[in-house]
Structure formats: C-alpha cells, structure tokens
Amino acid sequence: MSLKKIGVLVSGGGSNFQRLIDEIHKVYGEIVVVVSNNADAHGLTRGKTAGIPAVFLDPKKSTGSEDYNQKLLELLNSYGVELVVLAGYMKLITPNLIDAFPNAMVNIHPALIPSFCGEGFYGMHVHNAVIDYGVKVTGATVHFVTEVADGGPIIAQEAVKVADDDTPESIQIKVLAVEHQLLPAVIKAICLDEFEVHGRIVKKRLK
C-alpha cells in the first residue's frame, strides 16, 4: 500500500509537526512538504532536519489571501499532496484552497469545540478566555477544515481539567501535551482510512 502524501502548514515552532515527523512520517504517511507563511518559523528548520522539503511562501508577494492560497494550492499540488495538516498555522485559509481538499484538510484547535473557537480564538487568546470564563474543563479538538472557522466536522477531542490555580500559561502546557498525542493518532487513522464522514458526523469504520 502506498503511503498517503501529506503537506503540513506551520507558522511557528512546529512542535505538533515534530510529532508527525516522529510518529507518522514514512510509517503511515509521507510528509512530502512543509510550508510556512513565516520565514523564521522553526517548523521549517524541523522539516529541513528531517530531510523534508521546507518552503517559505512569502505573503508579501501575493495580492491578497485568495491569491496567496492559490499559490499555496499550486505548491501543494506540485508535491502531489493528498492530505493537508494545519499544525499551528495562523494564516487565513480561503475557499479556493479548502475546496481542493474536501475532508482532507485537518486542523488542531486548543479547546473543546464548539467552546472558545472561531474568529479571534487562537493561541493564548483561547487559554485566556478559558481562565476568564471559569470553565472546569478544556482540551483539544482535531477537525476537518471548512469555510466556517473551527466549524468543520469534529474528528477527535480530548479533555483536560482546569485546576483552581491554573493560569493561561499552565493551561497551554496541559493542552499542548494532549495535542501531541491526539494529532498523530488522528493522522495515523486517516492514513489507514479508518474514518467515514456523514455530514458533520465522523465515525470509525466498522471492521
């Protein structure tokens, strides 16, 4: 069985990307390219270290988000990408890119969707909101990407407890540890074709 070709998009450190390198690459799927909108993203260095083509796609050379995503789509297609993984990618994804990968573009969000998600909820903004609201449980969600921000079908979620003495920074650490387990498990299952999607519902295939 040929390995599914994966393209990863990063904007920063890429710790989730590293877990995909360690657990998925050339075992369950092949990461054929990593792309960033940030020239200084450490994720690009992680890719180069692993022998994966690492590309900085400069937003300043595009006329807007749709043009940028068209260039990104052409780049992904040139590598034969079949599955796109957003691993800490902070740039707007437009319909021309989303439509090219139906149920084949995956994002990880640092909260339990539908809580603390959508426009404006990213990075530490999420964890600050969790603390300010006083919830007792938060977590991470892996979902397919649609035109609605953080609104695609949910593939998997895992919760973490919010302690009375937690801070946004300590919650970030807890949630990231969950992300590092959840994302590789989901990508492995997708590579093995273990999911089926019915509208908003994602289920494991019956064996």
ChimeraX commands (.cxc) that place a marker at each C-alpha (Angstrom):
marker #1 position 0.00,0.00,0.00 radius 0.5
marker #1 position 1.41,3.38,-0.99 radius 0.5
marker #1 position 1.77,5.97,1.75 radius 0.5
marker #1 position -0.60,8.95,1.71 radius 0.5
marker #1 position 1.23,12.14,0.75 radius 0.5
marker #1 position 0.94,14.79,3.45 radius 0.5
marker #1 position 1.57,18.52,3.31 radius 0.5
marker #1 position 1.99,20.36,6.62 radius 0.5
marker #1 position 1.39,24.09,7.15 radius 0.5
marker #1 position 3.11,25.85,10.06 radius 0.5
marker #1 position 3.59,29.40,11.27 radius 0.5
marker #1 position 5.74,28.95,14.37 radius 0.5
marker #1 position 7.65,26.40,16.41 radius 0.5
marker #1 position 6.02,23.35,14.92 radius 0.5
marker #1 position 6.03,21.05,17.95 radius 0.5
marker #1 position 2.95,19.24,16.63 radius 0.5
marker #1 position 4.71,18.93,13.27 radius 0.5
marker #1 position 7.64,17.29,15.06 radius 0.5
marker #1 position 5.31,14.66,16.48 radius 0.5
marker #1 position 4.10,13.91,12.97 radius 0.5
marker #1 position 7.69,13.55,11.82 radius 0.5
marker #1 position 8.46,11.21,14.71 radius 0.5
marker #1 position 5.33,9.06,14.59 radius 0.5
marker #1 position 3.81,9.27,11.09 radius 0.5
marker #1 position 6.47,10.14,8.51 radius 0.5
marker #1 position 7.40,7.19,6.29 radius 0.5
marker #1 position 5.47,4.82,8.58 radius 0.5
marker #1 position 1.79,5.61,7.98 radius 0.5
marker #1 position 2.14,8.53,5.58 radius 0.5
marker #1 position 4.84,10.52,3.86 radius 0.5
marker #1 position 5.26,14.21,4.65 radius 0.5
marker #1 position 6.29,15.48,1.24 radius 0.5
marker #1 position 6.47,19.21,2.06 radius 0.5
marker #1 position 6.16,21.68,4.93 radius 0.5
marker #1 position 5.13,25.24,4.09 radius 0.5
marker #1 position 5.12,28.40,6.20 radius 0.5
marker #1 position 4.00,31.99,5.81 radius 0.5
marker #1 position 6.76,32.93,8.26 radius 0.5
marker #1 position 10.38,32.82,7.10 radius 0.5
marker #1 position 11.58,32.42,10.69 radius 0.5
marker #1 position 9.24,29.57,11.64 radius 0.5
marker #1 position 11.16,26.87,13.48 radius 0.5
marker #1 position 8.85,24.38,11.82 radius 0.5
marker #1 position 10.79,24.95,8.59 radius 0.5
marker #1 position 14.00,24.03,10.39 radius 0.5
marker #1 position 12.36,20.88,11.74 radius 0.5
marker #1 position 11.44,19.92,8.18 radius 0.5
marker #1 position 14.94,20.52,6.82 radius 0.5
marker #1 position 16.44,18.50,9.66 radius 0.5
marker #1 position 14.15,15.58,8.76 radius 0.5
marker #1 position 15.01,15.84,5.06 radius 0.5
marker #1 position 11.55,17.18,4.19 radius 0.5
marker #1 position 11.28,19.97,1.60 radius 0.5
marker #1 position 10.64,23.18,3.56 radius 0.5
marker #1 position 9.19,26.17,1.74 radius 0.5
marker #1 position 8.63,29.76,2.84 radius 0.5
marker #1 position 5.79,31.18,0.79 radius 0.5
marker #1 position 6.05,34.94,1.14 radius 0.5
marker #1 position 2.65,36.63,1.71 radius 0.5
marker #1 position 4.11,39.94,0.51 radius 0.5
marker #1 position 4.40,38.51,-2.99 radius 0.5
marker #1 position 0.64,37.93,-3.21 radius 0.5
marker #1 position -2.16,40.43,-3.80 radius 0.5
marker #1 position -4.33,39.07,-1.00 radius 0.5
marker #1 position -5.45,35.95,0.84 radius 0.5
marker #1 position -7.14,34.32,-2.14 radius 0.5
marker #1 position -4.10,34.86,-4.37 radius 0.5
marker #1 position -1.81,33.56,-1.63 radius 0.5
marker #1 position -3.90,30.44,-1.15 radius 0.5
marker #1 position -3.98,29.83,-4.90 radius 0.5
marker #1 position -0.18,29.86,-4.94 radius 0.5
marker #1 position -0.19,27.59,-1.90 radius 0.5
marker #1 position -2.57,25.21,-3.67 radius 0.5
marker #1 position -0.33,25.09,-6.72 radius 0.5
marker #1 position 2.66,24.37,-4.50 radius 0.5
marker #1 position 0.86,21.55,-2.65 radius 0.5
marker #1 position -0.32,20.08,-5.94 radius 0.5
marker #1 position 3.22,20.13,-7.29 radius 0.5
marker #1 position 4.17,17.74,-4.49 radius 0.5
marker #1 position 1.13,15.54,-5.04 radius 0.5
marker #1 position -0.29,16.32,-1.59 radius 0.5
marker #1 position -3.40,14.29,-0.68 radius 0.5
marker #1 position -3.83,15.37,2.95 radius 0.5
marker #1 position -3.14,18.83,4.40 radius 0.5
marker #1 position -2.41,19.25,8.11 radius 0.5
marker #1 position -2.54,22.66,9.78 radius 0.5
marker #1 position -0.08,22.42,12.68 radius 0.5
marker #1 position -0.12,25.84,14.28 radius 0.5
marker #1 position -0.84,27.65,11.02 radius 0.5
marker #1 position -2.05,31.21,11.60 radius 0.5
marker #1 position -2.96,32.46,8.13 radius 0.5
marker #1 position -6.47,32.65,6.69 radius 0.5
marker #1 position -7.50,29.67,4.55 radius 0.5
marker #1 position -9.79,30.70,1.68 radius 0.5
marker #1 position -12.40,28.58,-0.16 radius 0.5
marker #1 position -10.23,28.02,-3.25 radius 0.5
marker #1 position -7.82,26.02,-1.09 radius 0.5
marker #1 position -10.42,24.40,1.17 radius 0.5
marker #1 position -12.50,23.16,-1.76 radius 0.5
marker #1 position -9.47,21.41,-3.25 radius 0.5
marker #1 position -9.18,19.14,-0.18 radius 0.5
marker #1 position -12.70,18.06,0.88 radius 0.5
marker #1 position -12.44,16.13,4.16 radius 0.5
marker #1 position -8.70,16.08,3.54 radius 0.5
marker #1 position -7.58,19.20,5.40 radius 0.5
marker #1 position -7.16,18.85,9.16 radius 0.5
marker #1 position -6.66,21.44,11.90 radius 0.5
marker #1 position -5.99,21.15,15.62 radius 0.5
marker #1 position -7.59,23.68,17.94 radius 0.5
marker #1 position -6.58,24.22,21.60 radius 0.5
marker #1 position -10.09,24.00,23.08 radius 0.5
marker #1 position -13.15,21.78,23.08 radius 0.5
marker #1 position -15.11,22.99,20.05 radius 0.5
marker #1 position -17.74,24.50,19.96 radius 0.5
marker #1 position -16.40,26.35,23.02 radius 0.5
marker #1 position -13.74,29.05,22.63 radius 0.5
marker #1 position -13.44,28.78,18.88 radius 0.5
marker #1 position -14.00,30.77,15.73 radius 0.5
marker #1 position -12.76,34.22,14.77 radius 0.5
marker #1 position -10.30,35.68,17.27 radius 0.5
marker #1 position -9.82,32.44,19.21 radius 0.5
marker #1 position -6.26,31.30,18.57 radius 0.5
marker #1 position -3.12,30.75,20.61 radius 0.5
marker #1 position -3.09,32.34,24.05 radius 0.5
marker #1 position -6.37,34.14,23.32 radius 0.5
marker #1 position -8.07,30.75,23.77 radius 0.5
marker #1 position -6.42,29.96,27.08 radius 0.5
marker #1 position -7.03,33.46,28.44 radius 0.5
marker #1 position -10.71,33.07,27.60 radius 0.5
marker #1 position -10.84,29.67,29.32 radius 0.5
marker #1 position -9.48,31.15,32.55 radius 0.5
marker #1 position -11.66,34.28,32.36 radius 0.5
marker #1 position -14.84,32.24,31.84 radius 0.5
marker #1 position -14.09,29.93,34.74 radius 0.5
marker #1 position -14.73,26.62,33.00 radius 0.5
marker #1 position -13.54,23.48,34.75 radius 0.5
marker #1 position -12.65,21.51,31.62 radius 0.5
marker #1 position -10.89,22.45,28.39 radius 0.5
marker #1 position -8.87,20.41,25.91 radius 0.5
marker #1 position -8.00,19.97,22.25 radius 0.5
marker #1 position -10.02,19.25,19.12 radius 0.5
marker #1 position -8.94,17.87,15.76 radius 0.5
marker #1 position -11.38,18.71,12.97 radius 0.5
marker #1 position -11.72,18.89,9.23 radius 0.5
marker #1 position -11.41,22.39,7.79 radius 0.5
marker #1 position -14.39,24.08,6.16 radius 0.5
marker #1 position -15.16,27.68,5.27 radius 0.5
marker #1 position -16.52,28.24,8.79 radius 0.5
marker #1 position -13.65,28.99,11.17 radius 0.5
marker #1 position -13.22,25.99,13.50 radius 0.5
marker #1 position -16.60,24.79,12.23 radius 0.5
marker #1 position -15.73,21.63,10.31 radius 0.5
marker #1 position -16.66,18.08,11.33 radius 0.5
marker #1 position -15.01,17.06,14.60 radius 0.5
marker #1 position -12.73,14.04,14.28 radius 0.5
marker #1 position -11.46,13.67,17.84 radius 0.5
marker #1 position -11.36,15.53,21.16 radius 0.5
marker #1 position -9.63,15.08,24.47 radius 0.5
marker #1 position -10.31,16.99,27.68 radius 0.5
marker #1 position -8.05,18.31,30.41 radius 0.5
marker #1 position -9.16,19.58,33.81 radius 0.5
marker #1 position -8.74,23.22,34.73 radius 0.5
marker #1 position -7.40,23.47,38.27 radius 0.5
marker #1 position -8.14,26.39,40.60 radius 0.5
marker #1 position -4.53,27.56,40.41 radius 0.5
marker #1 position -4.14,27.19,36.64 radius 0.5
marker #1 position -3.02,30.14,34.54 radius 0.5
marker #1 position -3.32,30.62,30.78 radius 0.5
marker #1 position 0.31,29.54,30.53 radius 0.5
marker #1 position -0.16,26.34,32.54 radius 0.5
marker #1 position -3.31,25.51,30.57 radius 0.5
marker #1 position -1.36,25.96,27.35 radius 0.5
marker #1 position 1.19,23.40,28.53 radius 0.5
marker #1 position -1.51,20.91,29.52 radius 0.5
marker #1 position -3.40,21.28,26.25 radius 0.5
marker #1 position -0.26,21.09,24.12 radius 0.5
marker #1 position 0.62,17.77,25.76 radius 0.5
marker #1 position -2.81,16.49,24.71 radius 0.5
marker #1 position -2.36,17.87,21.18 radius 0.5
marker #1 position 0.92,15.96,20.85 radius 0.5
marker #1 position -0.96,12.71,21.44 radius 0.5
marker #1 position -4.20,13.49,19.64 radius 0.5
marker #1 position -2.96,14.83,16.29 radius 0.5
marker #1 position -0.65,11.91,15.39 radius 0.5
marker #1 position -3.35,9.42,16.37 radius 0.5
marker #1 position -5.86,11.12,14.07 radius 0.5
marker #1 position -3.43,11.42,11.15 radius 0.5
marker #1 position -2.49,7.76,11.53 radius 0.5
marker #1 position -6.17,6.77,11.40 radius 0.5
marker #1 position -6.77,8.94,8.33 radius 0.5
marker #1 position -3.77,7.42,6.57 radius 0.5
marker #1 position -5.18,3.98,7.33 radius 0.5
marker #1 position -8.61,5.07,6.01 radius 0.5
marker #1 position -10.27,4.32,9.34 radius 0.5
marker #1 position -12.80,7.18,9.29 radius 0.5
marker #1 position -16.01,7.77,7.40 radius 0.5
marker #1 position -17.75,11.14,7.25 radius 0.5
marker #1 position -21.52,11.63,7.14 radius 0.5
marker #1 position -22.27,15.35,7.10 radius 0.5
marker #1 position -20.97,16.66,10.41 radius 0.5
marker #1 position -20.50,13.18,11.87 radius 0.5
marker #1 position -17.11,11.46,11.74 radius 0.5
marker #1 position -17.05,7.80,12.79 radius 0.5
marker #1 position -14.56,4.96,12.84 radius 0.5
marker #1 position -15.30,2.46,10.09 radius 0.5
marker #1 position -16.71,-0.84,11.24 radius 0.5
marker #1 position -14.20,-3.62,10.69 radius 0.5
marker link #1:1,2 radius 0.2
marker link #1:2,3 radius 0.2
marker link #1:3,4 radius 0.2
marker link #1:4,5 radius 0.2
marker link #1:5,6 radius 0.2
marker link #1:6,7 radius 0.2
marker link #1:7,8 radius 0.2
marker link #1:8,9 radius 0.2
marker link #1:9,10 radius 0.2
marker link #1:10,11 radius 0.2
marker link #1:11,12 radius 0.2
marker link #1:12,13 radius 0.2
marker link #1:13,14 radius 0.2
marker link #1:14,15 radius 0.2
marker link #1:15,16 radius 0.2
marker link #1:16,17 radius 0.2
marker link #1:17,18 radius 0.2
marker link #1:18,19 radius 0.2
marker link #1:19,20 radius 0.2
marker link #1:20,21 radius 0.2
marker link #1:21,22 radius 0.2
marker link #1:22,23 radius 0.2
marker link #1:23,24 radius 0.2
marker link #1:24,25 radius 0.2
marker link #1:25,26 radius 0.2
marker link #1:26,27 radius 0.2
marker link #1:27,28 radius 0.2
marker link #1:28,29 radius 0.2
marker link #1:29,30 radius 0.2
marker link #1:30,31 radius 0.2
marker link #1:31,32 radius 0.2
marker link #1:32,33 radius 0.2
marker link #1:33,34 radius 0.2
marker link #1:34,35 radius 0.2
marker link #1:35,36 radius 0.2
marker link #1:36,37 radius 0.2
marker link #1:37,38 radius 0.2
marker link #1:38,39 radius 0.2
marker link #1:39,40 radius 0.2
marker link #1:40,41 radius 0.2
marker link #1:41,42 radius 0.2
marker link #1:42,43 radius 0.2
marker link #1:43,44 radius 0.2
marker link #1:44,45 radius 0.2
marker link #1:45,46 radius 0.2
marker link #1:46,47 radius 0.2
marker link #1:47,48 radius 0.2
marker link #1:48,49 radius 0.2
marker link #1:49,50 radius 0.2
marker link #1:50,51 radius 0.2
marker link #1:51,52 radius 0.2
marker link #1:52,53 radius 0.2
marker link #1:53,54 radius 0.2
marker link #1:54,55 radius 0.2
marker link #1:55,56 radius 0.2
marker link #1:56,57 radius 0.2
marker link #1:57,58 radius 0.2
marker link #1:58,59 radius 0.2
marker link #1:59,60 radius 0.2
marker link #1:60,61 radius 0.2
marker link #1:61,62 radius 0.2
marker link #1:62,63 radius 0.2
marker link #1:63,64 radius 0.2
marker link #1:64,65 radius 0.2
marker link #1:65,66 radius 0.2
marker link #1:66,67 radius 0.2
marker link #1:67,68 radius 0.2
marker link #1:68,69 radius 0.2
marker link #1:69,70 radius 0.2
marker link #1:70,71 radius 0.2
marker link #1:71,72 radius 0.2
marker link #1:72,73 radius 0.2
marker link #1:73,74 radius 0.2
marker link #1:74,75 radius 0.2
marker link #1:75,76 radius 0.2
marker link #1:76,77 radius 0.2
marker link #1:77,78 radius 0.2
marker link #1:78,79 radius 0.2
marker link #1:79,80 radius 0.2
marker link #1:80,81 radius 0.2
marker link #1:81,82 radius 0.2
marker link #1:82,83 radius 0.2
marker link #1:83,84 radius 0.2
marker link #1:84,85 radius 0.2
marker link #1:85,86 radius 0.2
marker link #1:86,87 radius 0.2
marker link #1:87,88 radius 0.2
marker link #1:88,89 radius 0.2
marker link #1:89,90 radius 0.2
marker link #1:90,91 radius 0.2
marker link #1:91,92 radius 0.2
marker link #1:92,93 radius 0.2
marker link #1:93,94 radius 0.2
marker link #1:94,95 radius 0.2
marker link #1:95,96 radius 0.2
marker link #1:96,97 radius 0.2
marker link #1:97,98 radius 0.2
marker link #1:98,99 radius 0.2
marker link #1:99,100 radius 0.2
marker link #1:100,101 radius 0.2
marker link #1:101,102 radius 0.2
marker link #1:102,103 radius 0.2
marker link #1:103,104 radius 0.2
marker link #1:104,105 radius 0.2
marker link #1:105,106 radius 0.2
marker link #1:106,107 radius 0.2
marker link #1:107,108 radius 0.2
marker link #1:108,109 radius 0.2
marker link #1:109,110 radius 0.2
marker link #1:110,111 radius 0.2
marker link #1:111,112 radius 0.2
marker link #1:112,113 radius 0.2
marker link #1:113,114 radius 0.2
marker link #1:114,115 radius 0.2
marker link #1:115,116 radius 0.2
marker link #1:116,117 radius 0.2
marker link #1:117,118 radius 0.2
marker link #1:118,119 radius 0.2
marker link #1:119,120 radius 0.2
marker link #1:120,121 radius 0.2
marker link #1:121,122 radius 0.2
marker link #1:122,123 radius 0.2
marker link #1:123,124 radius 0.2
marker link #1:124,125 radius 0.2
marker link #1:125,126 radius 0.2
marker link #1:126,127 radius 0.2
marker link #1:127,128 radius 0.2
marker link #1:128,129 radius 0.2
marker link #1:129,130 radius 0.2
marker link #1:130,131 radius 0.2
marker link #1:131,132 radius 0.2
marker link #1:132,133 radius 0.2
marker link #1:133,134 radius 0.2
marker link #1:134,135 radius 0.2
marker link #1:135,136 radius 0.2
marker link #1:136,137 radius 0.2
marker link #1:137,138 radius 0.2
marker link #1:138,139 radius 0.2
marker link #1:139,140 radius 0.2
marker link #1:140,141 radius 0.2
marker link #1:141,142 radius 0.2
marker link #1:142,143 radius 0.2
marker link #1:143,144 radius 0.2
marker link #1:144,145 radius 0.2
marker link #1:145,146 radius 0.2
marker link #1:146,147 radius 0.2
marker link #1:147,148 radius 0.2
marker link #1:148,149 radius 0.2
marker link #1:149,150 radius 0.2
marker link #1:150,151 radius 0.2
marker link #1:151,152 radius 0.2
marker link #1:152,153 radius 0.2
marker link #1:153,154 radius 0.2
marker link #1:154,155 radius 0.2
marker link #1:155,156 radius 0.2
marker link #1:156,157 radius 0.2
marker link #1:157,158 radius 0.2
marker link #1:158,159 radius 0.2
marker link #1:159,160 radius 0.2
marker link #1:160,161 radius 0.2
marker link #1:161,162 radius 0.2
marker link #1:162,163 radius 0.2
marker link #1:163,164 radius 0.2
marker link #1:164,165 radius 0.2
marker link #1:165,166 radius 0.2
marker link #1:166,167 radius 0.2
marker link #1:167,168 radius 0.2
marker link #1:168,169 radius 0.2
marker link #1:169,170 radius 0.2
marker link #1:170,171 radius 0.2
marker link #1:171,172 radius 0.2
marker link #1:172,173 radius 0.2
marker link #1:173,174 radius 0.2
marker link #1:174,175 radius 0.2
marker link #1:175,176 radius 0.2
marker link #1:176,177 radius 0.2
marker link #1:177,178 radius 0.2
marker link #1:178,179 radius 0.2
marker link #1:179,180 radius 0.2
marker link #1:180,181 radius 0.2
marker link #1:181,182 radius 0.2
marker link #1:182,183 radius 0.2
marker link #1:183,184 radius 0.2
marker link #1:184,185 radius 0.2
marker link #1:185,186 radius 0.2
marker link #1:186,187 radius 0.2
marker link #1:187,188 radius 0.2
marker link #1:188,189 radius 0.2
marker link #1:189,190 radius 0.2
marker link #1:190,191 radius 0.2
marker link #1:191,192 radius 0.2
marker link #1:192,193 radius 0.2
marker link #1:193,194 radius 0.2
marker link #1:194,195 radius 0.2
marker link #1:195,196 radius 0.2
marker link #1:196,197 radius 0.2
marker link #1:197,198 radius 0.2
marker link #1:198,199 radius 0.2
marker link #1:199,200 radius 0.2
marker link #1:200,201 radius 0.2
marker link #1:201,202 radius 0.2
marker link #1:202,203 radius 0.2
marker link #1:203,204 radius 0.2
marker link #1:204,205 radius 0.2
marker link #1:205,206 radius 0.2
marker link #1:206,207 radius 0.2
view
